[in-house]
Amino acid sequence: MDKKKRIIESAITLFATNGYENTSVAAICEHSNVSKGLVFHHFKNKDGLLREVFMRMAEIINEVGDCVENINKKQNPKDRLINYLEQIFLSMASAEHKLYYQFDFQILCQRSTRALLKDLFDERYQLMMTSFEEILSDIPAAIPQVDSHIIIAEIDGIALNYLFANNDYPLIKIKDRFIQKQLLLLGL
């Protein structure tokens, strides 16, 4: 792994563990075994590093949409919806991604970081909205825009509970029940 990626990975780990405000550039340097000069060579400042970290996390989240997009071009709307939801929950359950999602929620809850990354949050939200609206527009009982907002909000709530719960959180059962509920509500 190159040094820039190592800095980003260390920042993700430390930001998720200690919080953005409580993580110094010096701690990131020590964790990634690089100099402060190298950090500031790659990133203008700590806020620049935060934006880069968030963009890396957004790439991971967008991979879910890309995976589904490539798989389900010929599937019916019901199967596309199920597939998309399955991929979202699969990504959420990934041990590798869990830290990213935890940090993501921490950023959302801090006014200063949320403001700093507002444009990136808005862009990511719009990508999710577009993905769901495209699927839901082919389902007669759906109100694509409204239902997309509802689905995203419910997924965020499930994710928040899962990410900060003990290891006995029944994510798979909740996923199955959530998908059943969506299909029922949409008449599928």
Beta strands, then each sheet from edge to edge (+ up, - down):
end
